[in-house]
Amino acid sequence: MSDAFDWHGGRITRHTLVDAAYRNTRNVRRFMLAQCGASFRFDRDFMAWIRNGERKTMGEVAEEWLGRHPPP
């Protein structure tokens, strides 16, 4: 039995830890759109940062994206 988070159907919160099974799923996209707004997009550099092996939460992921793309 695996303790890996279900990135496709699990309830993502700002406290959800990014684990080794992390995937850029529709579920993740919905969370990020809700946190960051309609201008949210994945890009290669950002995806690499998410999966860099450092411990982080999805709240920190959202804050990182907002820091890289401040609202106008």
Kinemage of the C-alpha trace (Angstrom):
@kinemage 1
@onewidth
@group {chain A} dominant
@subgroup {mainchain}
@vectorlist {calphas} color= white
{ca met a 1} P 0.000 0.000 0.000
{ca ser a 2} L 1.391 3.385 -1.019
{ca asp a 3} L 1.156 6.570 1.006
{ca ala a 4} L 1.741 8.698 -2.105
{ca phe a 5} L -0.758 11.516 -2.559
{ca asp a 6} L -3.328 11.066 -5.354
{ca trp a 7} L -2.520 14.071 -7.558
{ca his a 8} L -5.400 13.194 -9.904
{ca gly a 9} L -8.218 13.064 -7.369
{ca gly a 10} L -6.947 13.957 -3.895
{ca arg a 11} L -8.053 17.136 -2.137
{ca ile a 12} L -5.192 19.596 -2.598
{ca thr a 13} L -4.784 22.276 0.051
{ca arg a 14} L -2.075 24.847 0.712
{ca his a 15} L -0.657 22.341 3.239
{ca thr a 16} L -0.409 19.414 0.789
{ca leu a 17} L 3.224 18.316 0.569
{ca val a 18} L 4.799 17.902 -2.852
{ca asp a 19} L 6.063 14.312 -2.937
{ca ala a 20} L 8.065 12.183 -5.360
{ca ala a 21} L 4.820 11.116 -7.078
{ca tyr a 22} L 3.880 14.745 -7.905
{ca arg a 23} L 2.310 15.251 -11.347
{ca asn a 24} L 0.990 18.338 -13.137
{ca thr a 25} L -2.586 17.077 -13.298
{ca arg a 26} L -5.889 18.789 -14.016
{ca asn a 27} L -6.486 18.654 -10.275
{ca val a 28} L -3.239 20.577 -9.646
{ca arg a 29} L -4.119 23.063 -12.394
{ca arg a 30} L -7.535 23.719 -10.767
{ca phe a 31} L -5.843 24.337 -7.419
{ca met a 32} L -3.254 26.673 -8.950
{ca leu a 33} L -5.889 28.613 -10.908
{ca ala a 34} L -7.866 29.086 -7.681
{ca gln a 35} L -4.740 30.252 -5.817
{ca cys a 36} L -3.048 32.313 -8.542
{ca gly a 37} L -5.806 33.472 -10.859
{ca ala a 38} L -6.718 32.937 -14.496
{ca ser a 39} L -3.262 33.918 -15.750
{ca phe a 40} L -1.676 30.808 -14.174
{ca arg a 41} L 0.351 28.678 -16.611
{ca phe a 42} L 2.917 25.936 -16.140
{ca asp a 43} L 6.290 26.587 -17.760
{ca arg a 44} L 9.443 24.453 -17.875
{ca asp a 45} L 11.422 26.435 -15.301
{ca phe a 46} L 8.536 26.454 -12.851
{ca met a 47} L 7.851 22.742 -13.290
{ca ala a 48} L 11.551 22.013 -12.727
{ca trp a 49} L 11.460 24.096 -9.535
{ca ile a 50} L 8.426 22.161 -8.250
{ca arg a 51} L 10.204 18.832 -8.796
{ca asn a 52} L 13.678 19.875 -7.576
{ca gly a 53} L 13.535 17.538 -4.565
{ca glu a 54} L 13.278 20.300 -1.942
{ca arg a 55} L 10.508 19.919 0.625
{ca lys a 56} L 7.627 22.277 -0.132
{ca thr a 57} L 3.879 22.607 0.204
{ca met a 58} L 1.388 23.493 -2.497
{ca gly a 59} L 0.918 26.830 -0.730
{ca glu a 60} L 4.624 27.510 -1.258
{ca val a 61} L 4.260 26.432 -4.882
{ca ala a 62} L 1.454 28.970 -5.367
{ca glu a 63} L 3.481 31.703 -3.647
{ca glu a 64} L 6.500 30.949 -5.837
{ca trp a 65} L 4.420 31.279 -8.993
{ca leu a 66} L 2.923 34.569 -7.769
{ca gly a 67} L 6.414 35.835 -6.985
{ca arg a 68} L 7.554 34.997 -10.494
{ca his a 69} L 4.402 36.484 -12.075
{ca pro a 70} L 3.202 39.430 -9.987
{ca pro a 71} L -0.258 40.713 -10.896
{ca pro a 72} L -0.310 43.866 -13.045
